[in-house]
Amino acid sequence: MLAQDFPTGYIQKTLKISRTTIITFNKKLKVGKFASFQSMIDKKRKKKEKLDRFIEMLLSLADLPPIAGPGRWKHLNKMYNNKK
């Protein structure tokens, strides 16, 4: 959370730790005490981002109709007309 620049108040409430603990960890993070751990987290984040982009690409290729808007029925009309 510190690496992602979350506010200290948010971290304090979410993790139920003191502000002093957050500041101490932030100092250690900046010095590089958690470099190997941070690199592992970064790798997992990159993999998740790749997966998200892949899923978005698949959904765009599936030609799904929009949820709302004027074009939401075009897809169904096209399918219905093709069956005739």
N, C-alpha and C positions, 0 to 999 in steps of 0.2 A: 504494500500500500504506500509505503514511503517512496519507493522507486517510481510509482505512478503518480506522485505528487498529490495524494489525498490530503485534505486538511487534517491537522493533528487532532482537532476536536472530534472529527468524524471517526478517526482511528481509535481515539480514547473511548468513545461511546460504544463502538462496534466490538472492539476486542476486550473492553473493560480493563484497561491498563492505565497507569498513571502517565501524566504528561512527561514526567522525568524519564520514565522508561522509554517513551517514544523518542525523546531527544537523544538519549544515550544510544539507542539503536540507530538513529539517523546519523550520528557522528561516526559510529562504527561502519555503517554502510558507505559513507562518503570516503572513509580511509581505505576501504577495500577489504574489510574483514570477512565479508560475505560474498566475495567475488565468484567463487565456484557455484555457490547456491544461486546467485543472481544470474549467472550464465545458464544454468539449468532451467530456471524460470523463463528466461528469454527464449530459449529453444522451444519450450512447450508453448509459449505464447505465439511464436512464429508458426508452429505446426497448426495451432488452432486457427490462426488467421488464414493459412492456406486452405484448411478444410472449409472454413466459412466461404471463401472465394469460390471453391469448387462447388459447394452446394448452391450458391447463387447462380453459377454458370449452368448447372444442371436444371435448375428451376427455370432459367431463362430459355433453355433449349426445349423444355417441355411444352412451351407455348401455352401456358396456363392463362386463362382469361383474367382480366383485372377484377378485383373484389367489388369495386364500385365505379361508377362513371358511365359515360355514354357507350363505351365499347364493351360493356360486360356481357351483352347478349350476342355480339357478333360471332364469337367462337361457337356458341351453341347453334346459332342459325346456320353457320357454315357446315357444322357436322350434320345437322338435320337435312339440309339441301343436298349434301353429298350422298346421303342414303337413298334418296329418291331415284 
